[in-house]
Amino acid sequence: MNQLDIAKWSGRVNVEQNKVYDHQSDRDILALVRGVVGDEQHMFGPLAKAHKAALIPRDEFARLKVPTAHTTEFGYCIHDFTMLPCQIHRDCINCDEQVCIKGDQVREANIRRHREETRTLLADAQAADAEKYAGANRWVEHQQITLARLDQLCSILDDPSVPAGSVIQPSGVIPASRLRQAAAQRDRLQASTESAVQE
């Protein structure tokens, strides 16, 4: 259907409102991501360098690597929820299962806006850390990591040698670990208990 018919059928006041909605189905996104797995010309990140299995066809290998996809604010999540719930809910930029598509104007704008917001949050966290607010140092570290990842992503999006439609997956992301989080929390609790005992 043309954009005017879509707007009328959906009860929208303005054809421009169509831009807000994602009209690609999960199947379309899966086909796009699977189509570039292992292709270093159109895929950036760990999946581009994935070992190419020689004993099965490429599309079958891609289905094994990317079982599912759903829409996020910044691109698409390829996390398989049948295996495990999301470990870092809504922190998609710091997730190794987030992929972005170059040329998706709405999501590119979201990425750039998030980068500006992160700069502000980092400055606020640094000011709080300078005033010795408890826990501010952890926020400084988190915002620095997020900003570095957003800068890396934007540099790829702005690179004219990267063709539109390329799939970008953040690299160097350490997957969330509930065990690591629990161990860190236990260490903090133990340190505070020891400190209280010494006083």
Contacts in CASP RR format, 6 or more apart in sequence:
PFRMAT RR
TARGET T0000
AUTHOR 0000-0000-0000
METHOD contacts of the structure
MODEL  1
MNQLDIAKWSGRVNVEQNKVYDHQSDRDILALVRGVVGDEQHMFGPLAKA
HKAALIPRDEFARLKVPTAHTTEFGYCIHDFTMLPCQIHRDCINCDEQVC
IKGDQVREANIRRHREETRTLLADAQAADAEKYAGANRWVEHQQITLARL
DQLCSILDDPSVPAGSVIQPSGVIPASRLRQAAAQRDRLQASTESAVQE
1 9 0 8 1.000
3 15 0 8 1.000
3 18 0 8 1.000
4 15 0 8 1.000
6 18 0 8 1.000
6 23 0 8 1.000
7 14 0 8 1.000
7 15 0 8 1.000
7 17 0 8 1.000
7 18 0 8 1.000
10 18 0 8 1.000
10 21 0 8 1.000
12 18 0 8 1.000
19 105 0 8 1.000
19 106 0 8 1.000
20 106 0 8 1.000
22 71 0 8 1.000
22 106 0 8 1.000
26 68 0 8 1.000
26 69 0 8 1.000
26 70 0 8 1.000
29 69 0 8 1.000
29 70 0 8 1.000
29 71 0 8 1.000
29 76 0 8 1.000
30 66 0 8 1.000
30 68 0 8 1.000
30 69 0 8 1.000
32 101 0 8 1.000
32 165 0 8 1.000
32 167 0 8 1.000
33 47 0 8 1.000
33 62 0 8 1.000
33 66 0 8 1.000
33 69 0 8 1.000
33 76 0 8 1.000
33 78 0 8 1.000
33 99 0 8 1.000
33 167 0 8 1.000
34 59 0 8 1.000
34 62 0 8 1.000
34 63 0 8 1.000
34 65 0 8 1.000
34 66 0 8 1.000
35 59 0 8 1.000
35 62 0 8 1.000
36 42 0 8 1.000
36 43 0 8 1.000
36 47 0 8 1.000
36 48 0 8 1.000
36 166 0 8 1.000
36 167 0 8 1.000
37 43 0 8 1.000
37 47 0 8 1.000
37 48 0 8 1.000
37 50 0 8 1.000
37 58 0 8 1.000
37 61 0 8 1.000
37 62 0 8 1.000
37 65 0 8 1.000
37 66 0 8 1.000
38 47 0 8 1.000
38 48 0 8 1.000
38 49 0 8 1.000
38 50 0 8 1.000
38 52 0 8 1.000
38 58 0 8 1.000
39 48 0 8 1.000
40 48 0 8 1.000
40 49 0 8 1.000
41 163 0 8 1.000
41 166 0 8 1.000
42 163 0 8 1.000
42 165 0 8 1.000
42 166 0 8 1.000
42 167 0 8 1.000
43 166 0 8 1.000
43 167 0 8 1.000
43 168 0 8 1.000
43 169 0 8 1.000
44 156 0 8 1.000
44 162 0 8 1.000
44 166 0 8 1.000
44 167 0 8 1.000
44 168 0 8 1.000
44 169 0 8 1.000
44 171 0 8 1.000
45 168 0 8 1.000
45 169 0 8 1.000
45 170 0 8 1.000
45 171 0 8 1.000
46 96 0 8 1.000
46 169 0 8 1.000
46 171 0 8 1.000
46 172 0 8 1.000
47 65 0 8 1.000
47 66 0 8 1.000
47 99 0 8 1.000
47 167 0 8 1.000
47 169 0 8 1.000
48 169 0 8 1.000
50 65 0 8 1.000
52 58 0 8 1.000
52 61 0 8 1.000
53 61 0 8 1.000
66 78 0 8 1.000
67 78 0 8 1.000
67 80 0 8 1.000
67 82 0 8 1.000
68 78 0 8 1.000
68 79 0 8 1.000
68 80 0 8 1.000
68 81 0 8 1.000
68 82 0 8 1.000
69 76 0 8 1.000
69 77 0 8 1.000
69 78 0 8 1.000
69 99 0 8 1.000
70 76 0 8 1.000
70 77 0 8 1.000
71 77 0 8 1.000
72 92 0 8 1.000
72 98 0 8 1.000
73 92 0 8 1.000
73 107 0 8 1.000
73 110 0 8 1.000
73 114 0 8 1.000
74 92 0 8 1.000
74 93 0 8 1.000
74 98 0 8 1.000
74 100 0 8 1.000
74 107 0 8 1.000
74 110 0 8 1.000
74 111 0 8 1.000
74 114 0 8 1.000
75 92 0 8 1.000
75 98 0 8 1.000
75 99 0 8 1.000
75 100 0 8 1.000
75 101 0 8 1.000
75 104 0 8 1.000
75 107 0 8 1.000
76 98 0 8 1.000
76 99 0 8 1.000
76 100 0 8 1.000
76 101 0 8 1.000
77 86 0 8 1.000
77 92 0 8 1.000
77 95 0 8 1.000
77 97 0 8 1.000
77 98 0 8 1.000
77 99 0 8 1.000
78 97 0 8 1.000
78 98 0 8 1.000
78 99 0 8 1.000
79 86 0 8 1.000
79 95 0 8 1.000
79 97 0 8 1.000
87 175 0 8 1.000
87 176 0 8 1.000
87 177 0 8 1.000
87 178 0 8 1.000
88 94 0 8 1.000
88 95 0 8 1.000
88 176 0 8 1.000
92 98 0 8 1.000
93 111 0 8 1.000
93 114 0 8 1.000
93 146 0 8 1.000
93 149 0 8 1.000
93 150 0 8 1.000
93 153 0 8 1.000
93 170 0 8 1.000
94 145 0 8 1.000
94 146 0 8 1.000
94 149 0 8 1.000
94 170 0 8 1.000
94 173 0 8 1.000
95 170 0 8 1.000
95 173 0 8 1.000
95 175 0 8 1.000
95 176 0 8 1.000
96 169 0 8 1.000
96 170 0 8 1.000
96 172 0 8 1.000
96 173 0 8 1.000
96 174 0 8 1.000
96 175 0 8 1.000
98 169 0 8 1.000
98 170 0 8 1.000
99 167 0 8 1.000
99 168 0 8 1.000
99 169 0 8 1.000
100 107 0 8 1.000
100 108 0 8 1.000
100 111 0 8 1.000
100 153 0 8 1.000
100 157 0 8 1.000
100 167 0 8 1.000
100 168 0 8 1.000
100 169 0 8 1.000
101 107 0 8 1.000
101 165 0 8 1.000
101 166 0 8 1.000
101 167 0 8 1.000
101 168 0 8 1.000
102 108 0 8 1.000
102 156 0 8 1.000
102 157 0 8 1.000
102 162 0 8 1.000
102 163 0 8 1.000
102 164 0 8 1.000
102 165 0 8 1.000
102 166 0 8 1.000
102 168 0 8 1.000
103 157 0 8 1.000
103 164 0 8 1.000
103 165 0 8 1.000
108 157 0 8 1.000
111 150 0 8 1.000
111 153 0 8 1.000
111 154 0 8 1.000
111 157 0 8 1.000
112 154 0 8 1.000
114 150 0 8 1.000
115 147 0 8 1.000
115 150 0 8 1.000
115 151 0 8 1.000
115 154 0 8 1.000
118 143 0 8 1.000
118 146 0 8 1.000
118 147 0 8 1.000
118 150 0 8 1.000
119 147 0 8 1.000
121 139 0 8 1.000
121 143 0 8 1.000
122 140 0 8 1.000
122 143 0 8 1.000
122 144 0 8 1.000
122 147 0 8 1.000
125 136 0 8 1.000
125 139 0 8 1.000
125 140 0 8 1.000
125 142 0 8 1.000
125 143 0 8 1.000
126 140 0 8 1.000
128 136 0 8 1.000
128 139 0 8 1.000
129 136 0 8 1.000
129 137 0 8 1.000
129 139 0 8 1.000
129 140 0 8 1.000
149 170 0 8 1.000
149 173 0 8 1.000
152 170 0 8 1.000
152 171 0 8 1.000
153 168 0 8 1.000
153 170 0 8 1.000
156 162 0 8 1.000
156 168 0 8 1.000
157 168 0 8 1.000
162 168 0 8 1.000
END
